[in-house]
Each structure stands twice: as C-alpha cells, then as structure tokens.
Amino acid sequence: MRFAGFLIMAAGLAIVSPASAAEWTAGAAGAPEKVPFVRPKPEWDRFVILVWQYKTNAVEDVALYREGGFRGFHIDRGAGRADRVEFAARRKMPYYVDHAADKGYLHLTDRTGRGKVLRKKGLIARPHSLADPKTMDLMKGHLKRNVSVTKAGPVVAYAFDDEVSLGCFNSPAEVDSSPLSVAAYRKWLARTYGGIDRLNATWGTAYKGFSDAEPVSFEDVRRAHTKPPFARWNLSRWMDWRAYMDTQFADCLAELARYTGTLDPTTPAGFVGGQQPSVYGGYDYAKVARSVQFIEAYDIGGTCEILRSLWRWPERRPYVQTWFSRGDARLDAWFLWYYLVHGNRGVIAWPDRGGSWFHWKGGGLAPFIKENADTIREVQSDVSRPILDPDARFDADPIAVFYSHPSIQASWAMDAVTHGGTWPNRSSSLDNTCQTLGRNRVAWFKILEDCGYQYNVVTSDQVAAGALVKEKYRVLILNRAVCLSDAEAAAIRTFVESGGTVIADHLTGILTEHGVGRPKGALDDLFGITRDESKGYLDGKSITEVDGEKYNKPLLERLSYTGALRHLGIVIYERGTQAVAGRPAAEPAAGAAGHRPLASAPRIDGADVIIARTTGSGKTIYLNLTPVAYNDLESRLGAFGEVWRRIVSGLLAEADLAPRARVLAGGKPVPMAETLLWRKGDRVVLAVIKNPPREAAVTHAGRIDGTFGVPGEVVIELSKSVTNVRNLRTGAELPDGHTLKADWKPWEALLIEATWP
C-alpha cells in the first residue's frame, strides 16, 4: 500500500453555530454537487487501527493481533474474499476495503501508463481518461464485484484506490488532452465565463467561440512569468486548465461515491493515500471534500486540519492517517494520540519496520509493538468516544485561515521559476518539502497553536458566500493569498466593516482568481498600502521563496533570504511596500493579561511592516513578513519563534481573543503543548498533546526526538471556571475551578472532561 519513496509531512478554526455547519457546501467554481453524508457505523464508534495486510494475514495471525491490541484490518478488493468477510464478522473485527475500484485507473501504474505522463512539457492524453465513460464503467464493474462481497461484514469504509491522482501523486503531469476531456473543458469554460468576450478579455485571446478555446501546459506560460511586476502576469490559460482538471477529478470521485452508495448506502466511500493541496494530481480540497465520504490523506501541507475544518459537525465524515512505526514506542504512542485528539477516526497501520510487526526476526510481535500494546488498546477504547462521537464538535476559536486553491497554483508558478525548463522534474516528493504555500500554511497553523489558539480553514467559496460574517468569525488570516476574486474581496471588506480583523502576511490579492495581475492588489486600499514592485521581493532578486533546486539541503538553506530586509529577525517579503500615509501604525499594544506590548514597526530601507488600519468597526493588519522559517524547529523554539508569537498574540489580543487554556510546568509555559477542545452540549473534552513539526519522510514522524521532555505535573490555566472535572484516562475526579493539575507523559495525550460554560 505505502511503497518506498512516498513522503509524509506534518501539519499542524471559529466557534461554529449550528446553522453554520452547512456553509462549506457552497460549491467552489465548477465543483460537483456534494455527495451525501454517511454517518459512521456502530463498528466505528471508537478509534480503530486497521492493519494493512502486508507481511501479515489477520486470519492466521489473529492471536498476535489480540496480543498487540489490534482489532481491525483491511481486505483488498473483495471479490473472492468471502472467507475474510466471514472471519471478520465472526471475530467482530472491522475492516476497510482498498482497491475497491481496482488499481490502474485512479492510480496509474507502469502497466496502465504512468511513465507516459511524467517529465513531459506538453499536454498529454491521460491513459484511461477520466472523461471517458468506458473508464468509469470499468471502475463501476470492479466496485460492483467487490462491494457485493464485502458489504456482508463489519466494513467501515470503501477506498476506490490508493494514492489516487490525475497523473502520478502530485508530480507535474499535464493531463488530460484527450478529445473527450478537451470537449468537456470547453463546456466548463462556457459555464465559468458565460460569454466568449469575457474569456477573451481574461486570456488575451480572440476566439470566436468556446469551441475554439485550447488548453495550454505550464511550458506555454512559463517564460513570461519569471519576474516582477506581478501586475503584468497572466496565468489564466494555464490556471483555468488546471482548475478544470481538478473539477474533472472531483466529478469522477463523486460519481464513484454515488454509485457505491447504490450498492451499500450504509458505508462511506472515498480513497486512501491522499496528497497535499497541489497544482497537479487533482488535489483541490475545496472540491475533493465535497466528492467523497471518507479519506485517508497524508498529513502534508496541513491536510489533517483542512479535512477537520471542512468535515466538521454535523457532517463529521471520517478521515484517518497512515501509521508507519518509528520502531520507538514513545514516538509511536505520540503519533496515535496526536491524530486521535485531532479528530482522526483511526489509522491504517503499515506493519513493517525492517521486518514484519507480527513475525519479527522469525516469530512473535516486534518488541516496539509489544511495548506499546497498552497504548494501542487504550486509544481504541472508550476513551476515544467523546472525541469521535458524531455529535461532538471541534470547539475552535473564532479564527479563520484562508484556503485559496488559485493561490496555490500561482504560488507554485513562483516556486517553479528556480527550475527553468526542468520544471517537469519537480517530483511529488520535492513539492511536498519545497512548496512555499504548503510551508506557509503549516507555519501559520503552528504559530496559532503555539499561541494557544485553534481555528477553522475556510475556502474561497465559503468566504465569497459570506461565511465570515454568518459564522461570526472575529479574525481572518490571509496566508499568502496571492489570488483573490472580486467577490472574495467584497466579502472581506464587509467582514472588516462589520467588526472583523484581517491579518495578511504578503502578496495579498495581487492576482485575480484566474491568475491575472492587477495594477493594485484587490485589498490594497483596505490595508492602506502602496507597492513599488521595482524594489523586488525577498532578497531583491528572487520570487521563489523555497528553492526546490536545493531540496537536499536543510530548510533554512533553501530559503531565498540572503540579503533580505528583516524586522526583528523576520524576513520582509515586499521590499517596496509602504503605508499610504507614509508610515505604518505602531503595532497594537496587548489587550489581554499575559501579553507584552509589541514594539513599534519602523520603516526598514523603504519597506513598512505591520501596517495597521481601522475601517468601520474592524481592523486590518498587513504584516509584509513571511512565516515559512517557523517550520524549522530551532527557529520555532528560538528568538525567531518568540517574536512571531509575540506579534500574533498581541494582534489577537487586540481582537479581544485570549487563549482558553495554557499549559505550565514550574510556572513556565510548556513549549509546543497544544490544547484542543471537543464539545457536546456543555460537556467539553480538553486534550493536551505535544505539537512538534513533522518533516517529509516515509520512515519517521519528523524531528521530534528530544522535544518531549520528561513526565511530571503540569498546571492548566483556564479562561473560565469549570465544574464536574474528570481525567478521562485515569477516571480521577479533579477540583472545580480555573486551574487544573495533572500528571502528564508528554509523548501521550492528557484528556480532561468537564462542564465548560
């Protein structure tokens, strides 16, 4: 299932009113109608570890599964596997079905033409085009054969295929130029633009009709988009093509999900091996999340928090992770607890670490699995139910973090400049570690979490539909929001005028949603800024922030920061941006206890930073800074990270937000101690978990060694007094009040349930 060479990277937001939970159903441009929600089955009322059947056979190894605490597994395809289904039913062992639509259609293999789509500059016809009804019929045939057998047992989910993609993972593959696909693209353009004149005005073309419109590859636009000014950029012909291909992929997934529902309406259907949000592969999560009912997505670029946000109550669709053991019981325990408290309904276990977990060195359980058996049992016990209860809600602060897929496309074009004509070689694994917007998104997640806040991810279409005001958000983070539509910009203005606070980092709204440059950014007047692009960006020469040509070097050495301007050690992104009045406002003073006042923000060699402005009853702050280096552990734990936390904490305090829980040891904050709240009525589960970074690698969870600390007592200071307090894991009752005390092993989770007003 998870073969060598695939990469994993870490992720890691508002109090959601009951009426707001359906807001995400507002469709992204060209997105399919949302597939129906399927409530998780009773067999999935707790966290479950589903063991992939590699170097193990659940039927033969059932005694070892019981010894290790495992209670679930997987069935491949299903036709001819009635014996496995009967075994699972008899043993009451839940399973999921993989390759239910077979392999080779949604995941191209060497046999089905994977080599034909990679490292090509021109447009390519996809083998087994997803626009071809014959391809769909083949997959439906496999689904019918496999589901008809496996639905008879305790099946919890169907996966059409593993590591699905338009091409190969999210490596560049300019598919699909087959005639059926291009014909469907032209119809999509007609629906998107309405009239040919509007398309021509955007593309700079002179087509007589949509039947003349042609897709283009990145190579067709690359040479004209290697340097500023961004005001002259026009990526629309390429970005529209990629946007349509994302829609085609989502449409295909939605049709398969609906068809599977006719075969078994009680079990969610989707896929496993999901990639990070990216230009290639089909991974626009604003569309994908509407198209399936179940996902296992690698936690790269923040996919866990994206899915947690888009699949929140009342439609808590199940998402899971893949667990690759580190061969270290503490690291494995942390992994399981971390993803449980972040709302994952389970993990798919890859049971091999230099040898089978179940036949280690000739027989028996591997020692690191045997040592962890108690944890494996506990995370799957009743202790997980209050978090995974379908009616429990993630209780976030009223903070929204923006998800803009057009910005992902345009930012990737900036990343690709460093490669020149070799851009087709920018592999999925390289993009996972060097995608600037993915790194930016994760940095913002970690900054907010380290400051003691939680958030929801909001999509472009949610913002345009007015969700910021409807859902009563207080703060919007515009993180590298390169592209904004007029509708999004208007909704953001309304949000600010209604009392909201907008915090933007850089490059905000310089392009339209189609990738067309603007003379002025869509919100420049709202932020009160002017840009002089002749001054350049970053080091004055580059527009690629994370240099993929240096992929084999540490993160900080990949960043284009040599000679860059800095504010308190943080790189200034736009060298020619200034406040309209000639000077930025001073950084706002802290408005809540525990936050130090912020330093004033001086002009540095002609560039202004932290430009604050009041509009109506709201506020905007244009940081003109980049947080990407926060992904580096030493930077995060050092002075750089402290400055970022001071800035963000102060700005959130000015928006009248304060952390609801702080974790202390010896009177000092515990580094990287994340707090999360899950609420059902007035009963809340407070989870405390270590929150280290995870770097991309198949064999480990990242640089987390040495960051856990030692077991000991922690003090949790709460913003409100709580009652009826109980340690969920020990059953011990705790005193009511604003302060809680508990013993904590920092490689595990602390779970406290209380009545929280």
N, C-alpha and C positions, 0 to 999 in steps of 0.2 A: 504493500500500500504506500508506504512512505520511503521511497528509494533514495539511495545515497545521492547527494548533490542538491537536495531540496533544503531550503533555508527557513529558519524561524527567527522572528524578531519581536521585541516587546511593544506592548502598548505603554497602555498605560503604559440635559445636565440640570434644571429648574424643578421646583415643586410642581407636579403635574396635576391640574384639576381634572376631575372625572370627565368633563366634557372635552378635554384637550387631547385625550389619548388617541383619537382617530385622526388627528391633524396630519400625521405623516402619510395618510392615504391620498392626500392631494398629489396627483401624479406628476412626476417630472416630465419634461417635454418628450413626447414620444414613448413614455413608459407604458407598460401593459397595465390593464386593469388589475388591481390587486387580487391575488388568489385567496380563496377562503382560508380563514384561520381554523386549525385543527387543534383542539385542546389536548395537551399531553395525556397519555393513557395512565390509568392507575399503576401500571407497572413502572411508570416513570415519575412516581411521586417523591422520589429521593434522587440524590446524586448517584450516578451509576458509571462504573468503569467497564467499558466494552472492549474486550481483548480481541485485537485483530488476530486472525488465525494464521500466524506465521511462526514456524518452528514450534507450533503447539496445536493440539487438537482438543477442544473442550470436552468432547465425549471421552477420550482416552485419559485426559489429564484432570478430570473433574475433582479428584481428591486433592490434587495440588492447587486447584483454583480455590477449593474450600479452605485449605491451609493458609493460602496467601490472602484470603478475604475477597476474592474476585467473584462477582455474581452475574456478569454479563459477557457476551462475546459477539461475534459477527458471523453472518452467513453470506458467502459470496454467491451472487446471482440468485440462486434459489431453485431453479428447475432441477429436478433430480435430487433435491436435498430434503425430502420429506422426513428422512430419519433424523436430521438435525432439528427440524421443527418439532418433531415428536419428543425428542430428548429435552429440548428447551421447555416445552410445555410440562413435561413430567417433573423436571427439576426446578421449574418456576424461575428460569434464568432468562431475563430479557435479552434481546439481540436487535441489531440493526442489519439491514440488508445493503450490501455495497454492490456496485456494478449492476444495479437492477435494470438499467438500460444498456447493459453490456459495455465493453471498453473499445474505443476506437472511433467513436462518433463525437462525443463531447470532449473526450481526451484523445487527441490524435496520437497514434503510436507509430513506430517505424513501419509497421505493416500497413497502416492506413494513411501514410503520407506526411508524417511530422517533418521529415527532412526537406520537404518541398516548400515549406512556409517560412523557414528560418534563414536569416542572413541574406535577405533579398531587399533591394531598394525599391523595386517597382511593385505595382499591385499584383495580387496573387489570387487565383481561384482556389477557394478552400476545398481540399478533399472532403467529400461528404458534406457539401454545403448545407448549412442550417436553414437556408431559404428553400431547399429542395424538399417537396413533400415526400419523396422516396426515403430521404434520411429520417424524417420524422416517423414514417411508417415502420422502418426498421427498428427504431428505438421503442416504439409502442409495442411492437411484436415481442421484443425481449421483456418489456415491462409486464405484459400480459402473462407470459410464461412464468416469470419469476414471482410476481406478486400472487398469482393464483395458488402457489405452493406455500409461500412464507406467511401469508396473512392468517394462516390457521393457528399460529403460535403467538407467544408474547412479543411480537415485533413492536419496536418503539419508533422506528423511522426507516424510510427508504431513501437511499442515496442513488441517484441516477448513475453517477460515476465519480471517480476520484480525481482531484486536481484538474477539474474541467477548465476549458479555455477555448476561445475562438481560434487560437493558434497553438502555442506551447507555453504554459504558465503565463507570465506577463512579459515575455520577451517580445521584441518588435516583430510583428507579422502582419503585413498589410493585406490581410484577407478582408472581405471576400468579394473578388471582382467577377464572380460567375454571373452569367446573364440574368438569372432569376434574382440574385441579390441586388444587382445594379438597378433592375426594374423596380424592385421594392424600395430601394433608396430614393429613386425619383418620386415615387408616390409620397414617401416620408417628407421629402423636401417641399412638395406641394402643400402638405398639411402644415408643415412648420412655418413656411413663409407666406402662404396664401396666394401670392401673385409673383409672376416671374420678374417683374420690375423690382420688387423688394429683394429678391435673391440676387439679381444683377448688381443692385446698389451695394449689397453687402460683400459680394465676391469680387466686384470689379470686373464683371463679365458682360457679355452682350448676347446671351442666349435668347432665342425666340420663344422657347417653351421649355418646360421641365424635362421633356423627353430628350433634350439636347445636353442636359447637365451631366457632367462626368466627375466621378470621384478622383481624388489625387492622393498620392502617397506623401509621406513626410519629405522625401527627397525633392518633391516638386516645390516645396515652400522653404526648405532649409536655408538655402544660400541667402535669401533676402531677410533672414531673421537671426542674425548672429550678433547684433549690437544695438545699442540705443540709437535714436529715440524710440521708445515703445509706442509713441503716438503714431508712428508710421507703420507699425506692424499690421499685418492682416493674415491671420492663420485660418480664416473661416472655411476655406475649401477643404482643408485637411481636418480641422476640428469637427466640422459637420459630418464628415465621413466617419470619423471615429465615434461620434455621438450616435450615428445611426447604427453602426456595428454593435455598440453597447445595447441599443434597443433591440436589434435582431437577436442577440444572445439572450436578453431578458425575456423576449417573446417566446423563444424556444423553451426556456426553462418553465415559463408559466404554462405553456401548452402541455408539457410533460406532467407538471404538477396537477393540473386539472384532470388529465387523463388518468393518472394514478388514483385520483380521488374517486373516479368512477369504478375502479377495481376494488379499492379499500378506502372508504370515506372516513375511517376512524384513525388513520395513521398518517402523520405528516411526511411530506416528500420533499427532497431537495438534493443537496450534493455535499461532498466532503472534499477536503484539500483546497479550500478557498484561498485566493491570493489577496494581497493588499490592494487598496484602490489604486488603479493604474490606467495608463492610456491604452495599453494593449491587453488582450485577453478577455475583455468584456466586463471588467470589474468596476462598474459604476454602482456603488451600493445603494444609491437612491433608487435605482431601477431593480437591481437584483433582489433587494429586501422585499419588494412587492411581488416577486415572481415565484418564491418558494416558501415552504413552511418549516424548513429545517436546514441548518448549515453547520458544518464543521469548517471553520476558517482559521488558518494560521494567524497568530496574533502578530501581524506585521502591519506597521503603519496605523495601529490603533483599531484594528477590525473588531476586537472584543467590545470596546466601548461604543463603536458605531452601531453594532448589532444590538447591544444592550439598550441604546437610545431609541433606535428605530423599531425595535420589537418590545417596547415596554407595555405595561398594563394598559388596556385589558387584553391585548393580544400578545402574550408572552410566548412567542414562537421559540422553540428550543434551539439553542446554539451550544456547541461543545468545542473542546480543544483536542489536539493530539498530544499525548504524553510520551516523550522519549526519556526514559530514565537516565539520570546522570550517573548512576552507579553509586550514589551517595544518598542515604536515607533522609538526611535533613533537607537536601535540595529537592528531592522528590516530594517530601511532605509539604514543603512550601508551595511547590507547583500545584498540588492538588487543592490545598486550602485556598490559595490565591484565586484560582479560577472558580471554585465554588462561591466564594463571597462576592465575586464579580458577576454572578448570575448564570454561569455556565451550568447546564443541566447534567454534565458529565464529561468524561474524556474518553477518547479512543486510544487504547494502550498499544504501542508498538513494542512487542515483548522480546526485544533483542538488544543486548548491550555487550557485544563481543561474545555472544553466546545466548542461548535461549533462557529466558527467565525461569522456565519450567523444567529444563533439562541441563542445568548448569554444570559444566565440566563433567558431564557424564550422568548426572541424575540429581533430582531434587530441585528445590527453589534456589534461585540465586541469593546469596547472603544479604544483599542490599534490599531485596524484596522481602525476604523473611523478617529482616529487622524492622521493616516498615508495615508489617501486616496489621498491627493495631490501628495505625493511621488509615490504611486502606479500608478497613472495616468502618472506622468512625466516620469518615467523610461520606460514606454511603448509608449511614444510619439515620435515625430520626432527627439527628441534629441538623441535617440539611433541609428538612421540610419547611421550616419557617421562611427560609430564603427562596426556595423553589416553589412554594405554594403559588399556583397560577394567579391567585388573587392578591398576592403580595406585590407591593410597588417599590421600585427603587426611589428613595426619597432624596432627590438631588437638591442642591441649592439652585436658586433661580438664575442660573448662568447657562448661556447657550454658546457652544463652539460651532463655528460655521463649517459646513461641508459643501464645497463647490467643485463639482467634477470638471467644469470648464477650466477652473483654476489649476486643477491637476494636469490637464492637457497642456495649458500654456506654460506652466512651470516646468513640465518635462521638456518642452521645446527649449527652454533656457538651459536646462541640465545637459541637453544633447549637444549644445554648442561646442563643448570641450572635445567631443568625439569627431567633429567634422564629418567626412564622408564615411567613417566607420560606424556610424550610429546603429546600423542593423546588428552589430555585435554586442549591443548593450543588453546583456542577458538578464533574465528574471532575477537571478541571484545578485547581480551587480545592482540592479534597480532597487532591490529590497534594502540594500545598505546605503545607497547613494541617492535615493530620490529625495530632493530637497523638501518638497511639500510633505512627504511622509514623515521625514525627520522633524520638520517644523510642527506638525500636528501632535506627534508624540511628546515633543518638548513642552508644548502648551498643556497637554494632559498632565504631565508630571509636575509642572510648576503649580498648577491649580491644586493638585492632590497634595503636594508638599506644603502648600499654604493652608491646607485644612479644608478645602472645598471639593464638592462634586458638581457635576454638570451634565447636560444633555447635548448631544450632537444634533444640530438642526441642518436640514438640507436646503439647497437653493429654492426648491419649490415650496417648502414649508415657509421660508422667510417671505417669499413673494406673496403667499396666500395670507399673510398677516399673523402667523403663529406667534411671533414675538410678543405682540400685544395681547392676543387671545389667551395665550398660556401664561401670561403675567410674568414673563422673564424680567429681570432687573438689569442684566448685563449681557451684552453680546460681544464675543471675541471674534474679530475678523482676522483670522490667521492666514497670512499670505493669500488674501482674497484677490488674486490678480484680476479675475474676471467677475464683473457684476452686470446684471441686466438692469434696464431702466426700472422694471417692476420691483426688483430686489432693492435697488437704491431708494425708490419711493417708499417702500415698506420700512426700510431702516430709518429714513427721515421721520416717518410717522412714529416709530418706536421712540426715537430721541425726543421728539416734541411732546410725547406722552409721558416723559419722565425717565426713559431708559438711558443707560450708559453704554456707549460703544467704545471698545478698546481695539485698535487696529495696530498691527506691527509694521507692515511696509507694503509697498506696491499695490495698495488697495484701489481696485476699480480702474486700473489703467487701461484695461481692455474690456470690450463687451463680452456677453456670454458666447458669442461666436468667435472671439479672438481678434476683434478689430480694434486697433488702437484709438484712443480718444485724445483730443488736444489737451483736455484736462481730465483728471480722474473723476469717476462718477460721483464721488463724495468729497472732492477737494474743498468745495465751498463749505460743506458741513463741518469738515475738520479745520477749516481756516488755514489752508496751506497753499503754497505755490511750489512748483517743481521746476528746476533748471536741469534738464537731462544732460546738458553738455558737461556737467561736473562728474557724471558717471555714477557707478554703484560699487559698493563693497570696496575693493582695492583701487577703484578708479578705472580698471581695465576689464574686469570680468562681469558677466551676468550669470555665470554658473557658480552657485554657492558651494555645493558639494561636488567636487571634481571626481567623476567616475573613472577618469584615467588613472587616478591614484587609489583605486579600490582596495589594493593590498596594503595600504598604509593605515595607521590609526586615524580615527575620525578627525581629530584636530588638524592633522597634516593634510587632510583632503579639502579643508575649507579655504576659500579664496580671501584670506584675511590679512595677508602680508601687506603692510602699508595702509590698511583700512583706518578710518577715523573711529574713535572709541569714546563711549561715555561710561565712566566708572568701570572700565574693562569690557564693556559690551560693545560689539561691533555695530556701528551706524550703517544702515543699509543704503540710504539715498543721500548722496553727498551734496546734492543741490536743493534739498527741500527745506523751506523756511516757513515760519508762521506768517500769515498775511500781514499782521500788524508790525512785523519786523522782529519780534521777539516772542518766544513761546511763553505761555503762562508758567509760573512756578509749579513744580509738582505739588499736588494737593497734600495738605497735612493729613495725618492719620485721624480718623474719626471714631476709632474704637479702641478700647483699652488693649494694651499689649502690642500695639503697632507704633513704631517710631516714626516721627515725621520724616518725609522724604527730602532729600537735598534738592536745591534748585537745579534747573536744567539749563546749563549755559549753551551758547552757540559755539560750535566747535568747527573751526575752519570753514565757516559759511553754512554749516548744516545745523538745523534745530532738531531737538529731540523732546519727546514727552510734551507734545503740544496739546494743551487742554483748552476746551472751549465749551461754553454753555449755550444751548439752543432750547428755547422754550423752557420746560422744566427738567430737561435732560442734559446730558453731558457727552462730549466726545473727547477721546484722547488718542492722538496719533503718536505712537512711540518712535517710529523711524529707527527701530532696532530689530535685530534678529536673535531668536532664542535657540537656534539649532545646536549650538555648543552645549546646551543643557543636557543633551543626550550623552555627553561624556561624563562618566561617573566622578572623576576627580574635579571637574569643573562644577558639577552639580553640588558636590559636598563642600566646595571651597568658596572663596570670596565671590566668584562669578555667580554661583547659585544663590548666595546670600543677597546679593544686590537685586537679582531678578525677583526673589521672594519679597524683598522689601518694597520694590516698586509695585508689584501686583497686589500684595496685601494692602498697601496703602490706597491704591485705586479702588479696590473692592470695599474697603472700609468707608471710602468717600461715597460709595453707592449704598451705604448702610447695611453692608453684609459683614458678618463676623463668623468665624468657624464655630460649628456647633459642638465640636469635640476636639480636645487637644490631648496628646499623649505625652506624659512626662516621666522621667526617671531621674531620681536625685535632684528634682527641681528644675531640670532642663528638658527641652523638647527632645524626643527620640527621633533621630534622623530617619527619614523615609518611612515613617509609621503612618500608613494610610488608614483613614476611617471611612466607613461606608454604612449607610442606614437603609434597612429594608422595612417597610411599614405595611401593616394590615390593621386598619382602624387606628386605635390609639396604642396598639402594641407595636413596638419597634425592636428590631434586632440591630444592635450596634456591632459591627465587625471591625477588628483591628488587625492589619496584616502588613508585613514589610513590603515595600514597594520599590525594589531595585530595578535597574534597567535590564533589558534582555537584548542581547546582540543576536544578529542573524547567524545561526549555525544549527545544523541538524543534530549535533551530538551533545549540546548543552543548553542550559537555560540562560546563559549570559554571565556577565561579570558579577556574580552575586556572592562568591566566596569572600569571607572575611567581613561582610557587611551586616550580618545578622546580629552580632553581639552575643551576650550570654543571657540565660534565663534569669528572671528576677521580677520584683514587684514594680508595676507601673501604676501611675495615677492618671486617671482620665477626668479632665475638667470639662464639664458640660455647660452649654449656654442656658439650659433650662433644668429645673429640678425634676427628677424622675422618681417614680414610685414602682412598687412591685417588681423589684430588680432581682434577676436571676442569672447566674452564669450557666449558659446553655450546656456547656460541655461537662461541667462538674455537678450541676444541679444545685450548687450552693446559692443560698439567698444572700443578697447584699443590702446594705443600708440604703434607704431613700436619700435623695439629695442631689446636689450639683457635682459632687465628686465621688468617683468610683475607684476602688483599689482592687487589683487582681494580679496574680502571678501569671507571667507570660513567657512562653518559649518563643522567641522571635522568628523561628522558622515554621511556626504554626499560626493559626488564627485564634484570636480571642473573640468569643461570641457572647454578648450580653443582651438579654431580652429585658425590656422594661416598658412600663406605661409612660409614654412620652407625649405631652400635650402638643 
